[in-house]
Amino acid sequence: MRILGVIKKSLKEQVRSFWLLLLTVSTAPFFVAVYDLITESYVPSYDILVCNNDKGIAVSADINLGDSLIQYLLYKEDKSLKISEVRSRSEAEKKIKSRKADLLMTLPEDFSRLMTHTGPGDSLKCFEMEFLGNLSDVNYMITAILAYSFVSDFVIAQTGIQPPFHFVETGIGSSGTLGDFEIAVPGLVIFSIIMLMLTASVAMIAEVENKTMLRLKLSKVTTPELMGGITLVQILVGFLSVLFTLAAAAALGYKFQGAVLPVFIVVLLTTISIIAFSLFIAAFSKSATQVLIIGNFPLFLFMFFTGAMFPMNAAPIFSIQGYGISLISLMSPTHAVSSLNKLLIMQEGFSAIVPEIICLVILSILYFAGGNWVFRKRHMRL
């Protein structure tokens, strides 16, 4: 069988291209380590300044609920939240302008009086609490939400007045228990497959560059046999790359959560689609050097505009049975990332990823049909 000969030859050629193989299977694990370092080193910091103008009240003893609120905020302080008291607005303004703080919260003079004269069943009289900061700064927005939440909790605890609703937050699947690193892993798994674009293209064009294509033509090897043999070897490389990526993630604390078979199907279809797309790169190249030049453009498109490296939310042009189709849907990793997010993060089953599977199958067929035709016209004609 000629295809077995092609597979044997393709394996030998792949081993000879050792450094390219090493680049393909090690790039995604490298980025796994990079993502882990980023998420470990980057801890968001939110700085709240409090200016206490509360004059307090004298009952049996002096009471200043402004001081109590500051103590409550200090109790809430952690490594991402810092609470500091300032004496004046001007002092706080200088710190905010120099980006040493994100927000100034100014307590009114009658804070204690209004809070003390309110009990359960009463309505709380409105008091003015000023938030000062750079309204265009994302840190200010987040800090303002945190500060508002803390003050609301303090007022409710102090007065006994309950809000008209109870806020309950429920995460889908395991999304509530995952950190930034765990959320990034599904995309990085697909990224490891995208890197096949280089080895698959080089494996195909090596026959042209090494002048062995003529011998293959004379031996009656058909394009499907040639592509089939190379594809099987590249599928092996793809799964090797995925395993290395998951192993690197596991070594850094990632725990695989999801059904193995659906993930296997997604990885297999994505691998086939990337190998199929590589036919286009090989068709328009005449050497491995040209592959590395021409292939960079689609490689970066697939890396950065499919959700593999960063989240992407493109507006759909149209929908089929509720599944949105956009311009980036023409790139198969878009559907692969979506399906792995459903499987590994939202803990859904195979039925939830049927639309993505259909898109991966259709795109793989289209890539293979178009790429095979172009490659045969440019490199397989006697």
C-alpha positions, 0 to 999 in steps of 0.5 A: 500500500503506497500510503504506508510508504508515504507515512514511513517517509513522512515520519522520517522527514518529520524527525529530520526537521527536529527543531521545527518539530520541537518549536511546534510541540513546545510553543504552547507549553511555553505560553502555558508557563507564561500565562501562569507567571502573568496571573501569579505576578499580576494581582490587581490593586485598588486603593481607597482613601477615606476622609472622615468629616463625621462629627459624631454624636454624644449619647452616654459616650461619644459615638463616631460611626465614621471611625467605625466605618473605617475600621470595618473597611480596614477589616475588609482590606486584603492584598488587592484592596488597600484602605487609607485615611486622609485628613483633607480633600486636597491631600487625597486629590494629589494622590489620585492625580499621581495615581497613588490612589484610585478613589476618595470617599468623603463621609458627611458631617452628620453621618453618625446622627442620621444613622443613629436616629434610624432603626428597623422599620424606619426609612433612612434619611438620604445623606451625601457621600462623595466619591472622588476619582478619575471617572475614565479609569477602570480601576476607579470604576471597580473601586467605586463598586467595591466601596459602595458595596462595603458602605451598603453592608455597613449601613444595613448592619448598623441600622437594621434596614434590609434592602428590597432584594437579596443578590445571589450570584451563581456560576455556570459549571465550574466558572465560579471556582476557576482562576484566570490561568485555568480559564486560559487553558482551553484556548492554549490547547487550541493554540498548540494545534494551530502551531501545526500550521508550520510543521504540516506546511513544511512536511508538504512542501519538503517533497517539492523542495527536496525534488522528490515530488517527481518520483512520487508522481512517477510512482503513481502516488495520488494527491489523497494518498500523499496528503493522507500519509502526511495528515496521519503523521501530523495528527500524531504530532498534534496530539503530542503537542496537546498532551505536552500542553496539558502536562505543562498546565497540570504541572502548574496546578491545572485540573482537567475537568470534563468528558474525555471523549468530546474533548478528543473529538474536538481536538481531532477535528481541529487538528484535521482542519489546521492540517487541511488549511496548511495545504493552502500555505504549501500550495503557494510556497516553494520552500520551507523558508517561504512557508515560514514567511507566508505562513506567518500571516494566517498563523497570527490571524488564527492565534489572535482572532479566534479566542485562542490567546485572547477572548473574542466576541465578534458580532454575528452576521447571521444565525443558524438555529441560534448559533451565530456566524461571524467573519471569524467563524471562517477560522476553525479554531473559533469553534474549537475554543468555543466548544472547549470552553463549554466542555472544560469550563461550563461542564456541558456535554456533547449535545451542547457542542453539536453546532461547533462540531458541525462547523469544524466538519464543514470547514475541514471539508472545505479546507481539504477540498480547496487546498487539495485542488490548489496544491495539485494544480501547483505541485502535483501536475506532471 
